[in-house]
Every structure is written in structure tokens, then in C-alpha cells.
Amino acid sequence: MKKRVLSATMTSLVALAMLIAGCSSTTTQAPAEQPKTETPAPATEPAKTGPKQLIVGRGADTKGLDPITQTDGETFKVTENIMDTLIGFADGSTELAPSLAEKWEVTPDGLVYTLKLRSGVKFHDGTDFNAEAVKYNFERWSDKSHPQHSPEGFEYYVSQFGGYKGDATHIIKSVEAVDPTTVKFTLNRPLAPFLANLAMSPFAIGSPEALKKDVKKFNEHPIGTGPFKFVEWKRNDTITLEKNPDYWNPGYPKLDKLVFKVIPENTARLTALASGEIDLMDGLNTDDIPAVKENKDLQLFLRPTNNIGYIGFNVEKKPLDNPKVREAIAYAINKPEIVTAFFDGVGEPAVNPMPKTMWGHNNDIKDREFNLDKAKQLLAEAGHPNGFKIKFWAMPVPRPYMPEGVKIAEAIQQDLKKIGIDAEIVTMEWATYLEKTRLGEQEMFMLGWTGDNGDPDNFLAVLLDKNSIGSNNYTRWANEEASQLMMKAQSNPDQAEREKLYKQVQEIIFKDVPMVPLAHSTPALAGKANIIDYNPHPKGSESLEKVDFK
């Protein structure tokens, strides 16, 4: 498999331009200010001479700004800065931290959670944040008869809380506003990752008054309690936010304005960064990392590994309903070569659907080696000695877990041809791609996942439990044994016992092959050298309230 000649050539031109601008030693943190020949300006905060604005370049536009209605990371990059969750995460880790709730208590049986909320917090529309607001949001999400519930449903709510009100599997029994600053959740059964789920971006709390006024408008003009207020959305171009002067966290945000700008191609985004058009970018091509390190005006950021890029099979469609066919394809995918060619040292071949860095990963499972003869044998046993034709859906946009979807698909296509499988590559606009795969229109497909809360449940149950079909289980795999083990693990407060159960689940997944875990990546980002206090979060998005310029 050859490297990306065109991409490398364009990258070299960008690197050359930046090297002409000036080079210095490698750094992964904001370097010290460089000496200048001109007369230094008086020491003053940028905000005193003009508004401090951060422009963030990204690869795709947001689908919608009501976070409960979305599952894509591009949405949460924006909404996390507008709306707060009840529980937060510590900087750079999935350790739980206070947010809108200052503290919480759990009964010994794991069925009742009492959260103490911050007092005096206001939504951006001036209305009060309180326990009734929390109750309203959860009732909207959980009750299909609620006037502000979406006809399309809320995928994340189903996958994290077991369905909707009235469903036998629904986990939340009731949400009670005890007093303005106390909210009590009573569960139908214990849910070990309950607090971690509350910290997930989709469950940010919106203004009830704004939702009641116009729920459709809320998806384009969200009202939360976060560090920034929504200003403007120019589709497929920019989303602009401004500082919330009444933010509950004293001293934050540091920035006056925050702009998210769409620049679809990674190399073009780096060019925009080098020219000063943007200040921060994600989706840095791995072969551009050396150029960023060598440029004194830029700095490199690495997001902690917490993802999976995978090839999935819609097991409801022939011939992919046959496990031997799926296993044959698994043997025909040369993971090490793909990772070497497309991840350039910041990725590793994946064995399981969850990353090795997460507790509960089954290190005893040994991956299948690339073996075309074995693949042909399995195809013959499955009744397809001459192969077959199939549509292979490839991602149209670069994502942290899949840097060049179509090119990776083309590499896999060539190997599949060697075992008689004629894979026609299909791609389409990103939002359409996600919706059609959710509905099960695809056959063989490419997707990925970045963990939301540091719990194995957020990978295994979200991606592969039968109860997540129609939500984030795009393979439509419905293995009863695996589902029972996952539900048992959810309800067990003992992490050691949960770990044993999740390891069993991974063994079943590996044997039945609903997906081929392809790679775990360490996503690279780049920014201006004078950016400080930016900490990329493992879940793929973060609030930028602490970010400032040196």
C-alpha cells in the first residue's frame, strides 16, 4: 500500500512555507515568547486593546445545536461552550468533577442519586437554572408524549438510559425537584455509569422557557448556562459565540469571542493556521506533525487516545448475515499496513471495539493476522467460493479515528478484490451518511467512535447492544448473550466484576465479528504558539472557557 503522494506533496509545500516563516526546536506545549527586534509593546492584556477572539478551524459543520438531538462530535465542540451538564469532567481526563451540580450522594443500593445544584445560576435568556429546569429537560428527553420531545427521538438518551418512559428497559424511574437547588433521581435498577452519563455532552441542560417558546429554533439558537452565548450560525461556514459576562465560574471565560470555522480539507486548514486566518485546528494530518513542531509560531497538541475506527457489517443484509463471510473479510483487511500508511505513527491496530487505555480491555484476545488464503477458505465454506458484489460505504470527511476514509476504503477494496469480493465504494454528504447508516440502509460500512465518559459501557453497549439498534448500533447486531452480560455489567457497582463481564462480551464480539475494529488513534491538533491553557479532552470535545492568549 502506497503513501498518499498528492497529500504529501501539498503538505511539503505547506511545510516549506512555514519553514520560511521560521523554525525552532520541537515542542508540544506553548513555547516561551521569542525575542523580537522591534520595540516591545507595553505589557497589557489583549482584551484592553480589543476583544480576544479565538477562531477554531474544523473539518465539518455542526448538524444541529440542540445537543440531545445529535451524536456527532462537531455538534458537541460548539454546544459544550454554550450549555453545561450537571456533572463535569476534570481537564484532560474522564475523572468526574462538579459542574451545575456542586456535589452528589448515592444510596447504598445504587437506586437514588441526590444532586445539590449551584444557586444563583442564570440561563442566557435571564431565566433561573434550578431543579425544576433539570426535571423539565429530563421529562422532555424521556417522555415521547412531551410537547418538546422530538418525533425522531433522542439516540443518546435511549443508548445511555435504556429507552423511554414506559419501556421495560427504561432506567430512570423518576426525577424530583426536592427544592430549587436539590434534584433527586430514582432508578428502576442500578446503573453503574449513571453519573458519568450525566456528564456526557448530549445531556447539557437547556432553558425550559426557550424550549417551550420554539423548540425548532432552539436547534439553531440554543440557550444554556455556559461560558459563551450563541450569536450567529452561517451554514457550512462559521458559528460565532460571545462571552457570557454572568457565567457562574468566576474569572471565566478568558476569551471575548469564539468562532468555529469550517475548512473541510486538513491541508487547507493547516495553511489557514499558518497564514493567521485561524488560531486553532483539529484534524492535523500526521505527516504534517514535523512541520508544526519545527515552526516557532505554532504548537502541537495531542488528544489522549479514546476512540475506535472500524469497518462495520449490517448483519441484517445478505451475505453479511453469515459470520463466516464477516470473518473472511476480517482476515482480508491488512490492519498493520493501513495504520502504517494512513496514521503515520499516531495510531495502532485495534483488536477490540474499546481502546487499550480503558479499564476492562481484554488483552488476552489475539487478533487475526492478515491472511488471504484463510479468507478464501471461509468464503468457500460460506457458499461463496467465487466471492460476491457488495456496496462499501466510505466516510466523506476526515475524523480523528479515520483520517482519510475514502483512501482507506480504496486500500481495503484492493485486498477484497484478491478474495473475489467486488466492493463498490459509496459515499455521500456527512449528515446524510450518518442518518442512512442509523436507519440501516448500508451494507458494509466505515465509521468510528470517540468515548464520551470513560466507561466501557460507552463503547460496548452503545455500539453493539441490541437495545442500541436505531441509535448508535449501526451493525444492527442483536446477540442475546452479549446483551445480557452488558446489562449485568451496567447494574453491578463493583468495577472488578464489571471488568470480568466486559471481557466476556469482547470475546463474543470477536468471535461473531459484527465489526472489524481497525485502529485507535491519538488525534493531533495544532495552534498558534501564544495559545495557553488549552487541554484537549479524551472525549473529543471540550469547553474553551480557560483558553487564553499569552
Secondary structure, DSSP 8 states (H G I E B T S, - for coil): ----HHHHHHHHHHHHHHHHH-B----SS-------SS-------HHHHS--EEEEEESS--S-S-GGG---HHHHHHHTTT---SEEE-TTS--EEESSEEEEEE-TTS-EEEEEE-SS-B-TTS-B-SHHHHHHHHHHHH-TTSTTS-TT--HHHHHHHTSSTT-TT--EEEEEEEETTEEEEEESS--TTHHHHHTSGGG----HHHHHH-HHHHTTS---SSSEEEEEEETTTEEEEEE-TT-SSTT----SEEEEEE--SHHHHHHHHHHTS-SEES---GGGHHHHHHBTTEEEEE----EEEEEEE-TTSTTTTSHHHHHHHHHH--HHHHHHHHTTTSEEE-SSSS-TTSTT--TT-------HHHHHHHHHHTT-TT-EEEEEE--SS-BTTBTTHHHHHHHHHHHHHTTTEEEEEE---HHHHHHHHHTT--SEEEEEEE-SSS-THHHHHHHH-GGGBTTTBTT----HHHHHHHHHHHH---HHHHHHHHHHHHHHHHHH-SEEEEEEE--EEEEETTEES----TTS----TT-EE-
